[in-house]
Amino acid sequence: MCALQGMAREHVGDMQHRPDRAGKEGRRLVLPPHAPGLSIGLFGGSFNPPHAAHRAASLLAMKRLGLDRVWWIVSPGNPLKDTNGLPPLAERIAAARALANHPRIDVTDIEAQIGTRYTIDTLRFLKARCPGVRFVWIAGADVLAEFHRWRAWQDIFNLVPLAFVDRQTPLSALSAPAARRFATYRVPESAARTLPRRRPPAWVFLHGFRSALSSTALRAMVNRKGG
């Protein structure tokens, strides 16, 4: 561990109890533990429902990228998906915390606190609010296939490093518009541990984790049983 990380770890406990008051409508903003010098993965989604593949992908990214922590950012609602029937945020937060059950995985409703559903807004806010923290956006490789549909997706690539975790995703994801646009900035998987310290744009495609689990499939299964 480098000296900077060691220093940062010493202050994580203190910073955990310092809520910021710059949240939506002046409400108290509560962020998970963070400190300058830490490498923190950001794993966003509706988590409807959270499942074992979320946890496994987070632990894989934590190990392969050398992350100090991973934050699960539970969204108020995915702008690209139908949110009818979406369980309340508090319910999804509680389920995510119960499943995560790991000392270095934090569950947060930061997007609801600052009043956004868009990743670009969340990243800009966190970069400004947490100077010195090395954030990395984590997503399943299926997201890479549709990343060009996200708001300001090229700005996201230029704001933080990104890691896409393979989970039975067709290799066609690597020929998707976003992958082609930033092909020259792809980091070799053998150098994945350097990603948090790289200046964006920089991204990596991580293999080694295969799961057919998805929130969509689990919801469909529940609906079939309920019918």
MOTA-V663524 format. One record per run of one state. SS is the DSSP state (helix for helix, strand for strand, loop for the rest). FROM is the first residue (numbers start at 1). TO is the last residue. If there is no record, write none. Layout:
# MOTA-V663524
[[SS,FROM,TO] [SS,FROM,TO]]
This chain:
# MOTA-V663524
[[loop,1,2] [helix,3,15] [loop,16,19] [strand,20,20] [loop,21,23] [helix,24,26] [loop,27,28] [strand,29,29] [loop,30,38] [strand,39,45] [loop,46,51] [helix,52,65] [loop,66,68] [strand,69,74] [loop,75,88] [helix,89,100] [loop,101,104] [strand,105,108] [loop,109,109] [helix,110,114] [loop,115,118] [helix,119,129] [loop,130,133] [strand,134,140] [helix,141,149] [loop,150,152] [helix,153,159] [loop,160,160] [strand,161,165] [loop,166,170] [helix,171,175] [loop,176,176] [helix,177,181] [loop,182,182] [helix,183,185] [strand,186,186] [loop,187,188] [helix,189,197] [loop,198,202] [strand,203,206] [loop,207,214] [helix,215,226] [loop,227,227]]
